[in-house]
């Protein structure tokens, strides 16, 4: 009798857990699709004419039912179509990609949030740290434990400013810039797990666009079934309005790049709304600038991805230094955005079977 009651209780808990998961999943998808509708409305206000009519909507619904099992995924495809000016079979809706595909492709997504691990994983590509703090243990540039009493010796470099990145930060969060004098007086252990890096000097072409932040090239790579990493797209991100970071959540802008470093689109803001062809602060025309080292950055990201085969889709943020060399600043496996790029440059996975 007690065993029967126990089995019933376990089954009830499983059923409740499954029901809560379904409810959460429906809510998440509804929020995501509301976002697609809102963004589409903003685009239509600017364009004043829609590409999507009832016939095309029906075609998108049929495509979603055939490929993804439900018609409900059509809102993101409608948004893609407004951007592109036509519907492309092979597209993956953002909500299907983010909530169905990405958890399977990137099950160990927390690794990329560990800033203290970057140099250990990608030594030849990442920024060499001045110091790293992990579980209250301080490591030097070569990842060997150092005496905290002698820590000041490691700050005696030619660098005048440093950036401190704490584990778990994203989108410019948990980052602070410190001058050399301020670093000497800082209690590193008060930051938790963190890495101290010199602030890199970017290439003159990037500095010309906006000198207030390190402007980065984002490279998205995909690990193919044969273990080879391939590049999917490149974008350029630039800061604005005095911001020290180029993240769009902090007011930054982004543009599409080709492999030769040519800017091939106007700028877009955090909501992927067009933001003009000139930088709002410097006045520089974006398309007048060619970004060096983009091909080399893409190749370096592919090599790095092949060293970390635990994620299939990765977005890498790379600094092109004053010498034209690509250096990894951070990478993202948890939610590497792709919907805008899929709309404008895709489909990236037209024949992939889900």
N, C-alpha and C positions, 0 to 999 in steps of 0.2 A: 504493500500500500504506500509506504513512505517513498519507495523507489519510483512508483508510478507518479506520485505527486511531484517528485523531484524532476522527472522527465517532462511532465507537463509544464512545470515552471521554467525549465530551460528552453523548451520550445516556445513558450509565450514570450520570453525575453528576446529570443532570436527574431520572432515575428515582429515584435515591437521595434527592435533595432532596424529591421528591414523596412518597416513602415516609415520610421523617422528618416531613414536614408532617402527613401523615395520622395518624401515631403521636402526635405532639404534640397534634393536634386531638382525638383520642380521649381522651387523658389529661386535657386541659383540661375536656372535657365531662363526663368521669367525676367529676372533682373538684367541678365545679359541681353536678352532680346529687347527689353525696354531701352537699353543703352543704344542698340542698333537703330531702333525707331527714332530716338531723340537725335542721334547724329545725322541720320538721313534727313530729318526735318531741317536741321541747320544747313546741310548741303543744298537742299532744295530752295531754301530762302535765298541763297547766294546765286544759284543757277536759274531759279524761276521757271524751271521746266524739268519734268521727270522723264527718265528713260523707261521706268517700269510702268507698264500698263497691265490690265487684267489678264491679257493673253500671256504676257511674259511672266507674270506672277504664277499663273497656272503651270507654266513650263518649269519654273524653279521648284514648285511644290512637287511636281512629278519626278524631277531629278533628285530631290531630297528623299522622297519615298523609296526610289529605286536604289540609291547608293547608301543612304544612312538609316533607312528603315522608318522614317517619319517625315511628314511634310512640315513639321514645326520649325525646321531649321532655316526656312526661307528668309526671315528678316535680315540676317547678315548678308545673304547673297544679294538681296535687294540693295543693301547699302553698297556692296562691292560694285554692283552694276551702275549705280549712280556715279561713282568715282571713275570707273573705267569707260563708261559710255556704251557698254554692251555686256551681255551675259556670257560667261565663259564656262562651259561644262568642264569639270575637273576641279573646280574650286572646292575648298573645304570651309564650311561656315566656322566662324570664330568660336562659337559656343561648343560645337562638336569637337573642334580641335583641342580647346582648352580643357574641357571636362571629360572627354572620352578618350582622346588619343594621347595627350601629353602625360597623364598619369601612368600610362603603359610604357611610353617611350622613355620617360625620365622618372623612374620610381625612387631614385636616390637624389631628389632635387635639392636637399638641404646642403649638399657639399659646397655649392657655389656661393653660399652665404657666409662661409668660413673664410674671411679675408686672411686670417693667419695661416691658411693652408696653401694659398696661391703659389708662393715661392717654392714651397716644398714639392708641389706637383709640377710646376712649369718653370723650373729654374732658369732655363735659357731664354725665356720669353717674358717672365714677370719682372716687376720692379724689385731690385735687391733691397731688402729692408735694412734700416739702421738697427732696429730692435724689434723683437716680437715677444708678446706676453701671452703665455698659455697656462691656465691653471696656476697663476701667481708665480710661475717660473719664467725668468727673462732669458731670452736667447739673443745672441749677437747676429751680425750679418751672415755668418756661415751656419746659422741654426745650431750653434753650440751654446750650452748654458754658460752664462757670464755672471760674474759677481756684481750684484746691484750696486755695491759701493763704488765700483769702477765704471759704472754705466756712463758717467759723464764723458769718459774718454772716447766712447763710441759716437758721441755727438760732435766731436771735434773734427768736422768735415768742412769742405768748402761750401756746402749747401747753406743757404740763408733761411730757408723755410722748409717746413716738413708738414706732411699730411698724416693724420692719425685715423685709421679705419678700425672700427670695432666690428667683431663678428655679429652677423645678423642684420647688418645695415643693407639697405637697398634704395635705389633711386636718389642717391645723394644723402640719405639719412645716416646718422651715426658717423659722420665725417667732420673733422675739425682741422683747421689750419693753424699751425703754431710756428712762431719765429724761434730762432735758435735759443735766445735767452729764455723764452717762455718754456721751451722744452726742458731746459735744465732744472727748472723749478716744478716740473709736473710729476705727480705721483702716478706712474704708469699702472700700478696695481689697482688704482681706483677706477680704471676703465674696464676692468674685466679682461676678456681675451681681446687683444688688439695688436695691430701692427703699425709701426712707425716707418714711413717711407719719405725719401726726398721728393719735393715737388718737381716734376719733370718740366723741361723747357720744350715747348712744341715748335713745330716747323714754322718758318716765317709766313708761309701762305695761310696757315690756320690762325696765326697771330694777327694777320692783317684783317681777317673777318671779324674776330672778337678776341681781344687780348686778356679779358678778365677771367677766363676759365681755360682749362685744358679741354679743347674741343676734340671729340673722339670720333673715330670711324667704328661703326658697329658692323660686325661681320656675323652673319647667321650661317651655321654649318649643320649638316645632317650626316649621320653615320649610316652609310649604305649597308645592305645585307652582307657584302663581302668584307666589311670592316674598314672600308675606305671612306674618309670624310669628304664631302663635297660642299662647295659654297652655294648658298641659296640666294642671298642678296647682301648688298652693302647700303648703309645710310650714313650720313654725316650729321652729327649733333653739335650744336653750338649754343653757348650761353648768351644771355641778354641781360640788360638792365642792372649791371653791377654784380650779378650772381657769380660765385666762384665755381659753380658746377654747371654742366651742360644738360642736365636732366630736364625733360619737358615738364615734369611735375614741379620744377622750380622756375619755370618760365622760359626754358630753353626751346629751341626750334630744331626741326630735323628736315633733311632733304634726301632724295634718292641719289645714289651714286652708281656709276658703272665701274667696271673693273679697272679702267684706266685712270680713275680719279676725277672724271668729269661729273659735275652736278647736273642731273638730268630732270630736275623738277623744281618747282617753286618751293618755298618753305612752308612747313605745317607746324601748328602748335600742339599742345597736349591733347586736344580733342580731334586732332587730324583735320582741322579747319585751315584752309589756305591763309598764309600770313605774309604774302608778298614775295617779291623777287630780290629785295635788298635787305641787308641787315638793319634793324631799326635803330641801332646805336652808331655803328661805324659808317653806315650808308653804302657799304661795299655791295656791289651787285654779285650775288652768289655765283652765277654762271660765268663770271669773269675770272674766277679762281679755279685752278686745277689742283687737286689734292694729291701730293706725292705719296708713294709707298702703299697705295691701296691694294695692288696685286700682291705685293710682298706680305702685307697684313693678312690677306685672305689665305695665302699659302701657310703662313705661320699658325693661323687659327686652325686650319685643317690638320696640321701636324700635332698641335696641342690636343685637338679633339680625339685623335687616334690614340693618344696616351691615356685618355679617360673614356673608355668605351661603355661606361655605366649610364650614359645619357645619349639619346639619339639626336636630339635637337638642342643646340646651344647658341646663345647670343653672346658674342665677345665684344667688349669695348676696348678699343686700342688707341693708344696715343702714338701719333707720328712725331718723333722727336726732331729736334733742330737739325740733326744729321740725316733725317729721312728714314730712320729705322723704326719699325713697329714694336711697341712695348705694350704688353697686356696690363690694363688697369683693373678690370674686373670682368666677371663672366656670369651668365644667368642661365640656370636650368630649371628654375621653379616656375616661372611664367614668362618665358621669352616671347614677347608680342610678335605677331606675324600678320595680323589680319589686313592692315593697310598695305603692306608689301605684297601679300597674296592678291589683293584686289588690283593693285597697279602693275605688278610684274609677273604674277602667277598665271595659271596654277602651277604650284611647285611639285605637287604629287598627283598628277592627273590619272595615273594608272595604278596607284597604290590601293591594295585591297585591304579593307578594314574588317 
